[in-house]
Amino acid sequence: MAVDPELAARSVHAVAADASTMADVAAEMTRHLARAVPHEGYLLIGLDPITYGGSFRGQHNSYSGAMVRRLSHDFVYHDGWGLLDDPLPVRVHGGETGHRLPDYFRPRLREMTAEGVGSEMGLPLIHHGRTVGALLLLRENGSRPFSFDDARHLRQFRDPFASALRHFVASKPLRRARPPARPPGVVVVGADDTIRAATASAWHVLGAFVSPEERDDEQEVFSSVWKIVYLVRRTGAPAVTHVPSPFGWLALDAQPLAGQNAGDIAVTLEPATGEALLPTIAAWYHLTPREQGVVRALLRGEPTRRVARDLHLSPHTLNDHMKAIYRKTGVTSRDELIAGLT
């Protein structure tokens, strides 16, 4: 059945503006898609558009936490599941595609089958040239595999759904992050990819990303840390990523440990603030480079007259930039803007 992508996008945008979690956005997206591309399960993943290292998700009848960990590994080590640089805008796995799968994916086909999934179709969500997420549709073992016709239908939703995902984040006014827990949460991941240790505050923070019935399941609770963990493993260097959470913007700071714990990685979770957060905020809220320069100067506490002088702007032009920043981030004053970033 034909579905108008623009009508679907408007409906998803309306839900995204009021949604507090990705689950509501994912459900609305797939409600419209189900008429054109039937499926039994789905997984919607939002990514930090700067590092791709953090994720927040909504899902139904989807993969287990252990499989999400495998997906995170493949995403980091194998070019975003082949979605980010594939000439085909939709990738079908386990379906009637006729193209050769990469070698790394063959074990995953067996794992998909063990999870009850016979076919998977992935859509990268790219907005203004940045990948902000991915939508995976799943069909159960025994169901008709996804086809090229299904991929053609799904392709129509790439841009409007990417815009809706961005709207889910950027429609929320920038507000001061409230500490999710004290002290900050800490998770230690072993070289064998087991959770060696986690503080109670880490359980509390990460538990907000999953449903209440999943909050006692270690694999589910800690599924948000795997991309940043694998990014550190791949590069050998510390990495930080930022994701929106019910507590405000959250920073996941991952570092390799040394000494007798070499090979382990510690991930610290705490409210994200300041200049480190600005590139992610700029990507989601569409701040221009000039507007970012204004915000950096304001974060340093510089008076407005000095900001204008340092940036070689007239007071009138600076005022226009500040109005644009306030409008995009949903604040009404300089104080609110600074509070939202600090």
C-alpha positions, 0 to 999 in steps of 0.5 A: 500500500502506498504511503505518502512520506511527507504526510507520514513525516508531518505526523512523526514530527508532531509526535517527536516534538512532544516525545520524551523518549525515542520509543514514541518516535520509533513507534510512530515511524513504523506505524506509517511504514507498516502499511508499505513495508510490513515488518515484525520488529524494529530498532531505531538508533540515534547517534551523536552526529559528531563522533557516532560514539553514543546512541539512544534508541527505541525498539519493539520485538527487536534484538537482545542486548547481546545482539545490540553489542554485536551491532555496535562492534560491527558499526565501529569496525565495519563502517557503520554496517555498510550503511554510511558509505554504501552507494545503495541508500538501503541495505538488506541482510538475509533477503532477496538482494542478489549482492554478496555480503561482506565476510564479517557479516556472515556470522551475524546472519547466524546470530540473526537466525538464533534471535528469530530474525530472518531478514533485516533492512537498514536505512541510514538517517542522514540530515544536512550531510550528517548521519544522525541515526539508523532505522532497522526493520526486522522480519521473523524467521519464516516470514517473506524476506525483504526485497528490493521493492521493500527497499525502494519503498523504505528509501522514500522515508530516509530524508523525512525520518532523518529530519524527524529524528533531528526534530526529536532532539532539537525541538526541546529547548536547551536547558540546564542539565540536572545531575542524574546521580551523584557521584558520576556513574562509572562502568568498567568494561573488561578486555573480554567485553564483560561488565567488570564493575559498575557503580549504582549511579551508572545503573541509575543513569543508563537505566533511564534509556531502557524500559522498566522491565529491562532495568535488571538486565545488564545486557540491556542497561549497558547497551548504550556504552558499547559504541564508545567502548569500541571506538576507544578499542579501535583507536587506543585513545580516550573518546567522549560522546554526547547523547540526550537523556531524560536528565539533559545532555549526557557525556560518556567519557571512555578511557583505556586503563593501564597497568594490571588492568590494561585492556579494560576501559572505564566509561564515566557518565555525567552531565555534559557541559561547556565548550566540549558539548557545543559541536554536538549542540551545533550539529543538532540545532543547526548553529552556523560556524559564526553562531558557534563563535558567538556562543564560545565567546559568551561561554567565556563570559565576555561582555557583548561589546567585546564579543562584537569587537573580537568577532569583527561584528557590528553590535546590530549584526551580533544582536541578529546572531544572538536572536538566531541562536536563541530561536534555534535553541529555544531559549529567551536570553543570554542567561538561559543559553549559558545555563543550558550549556553549563 
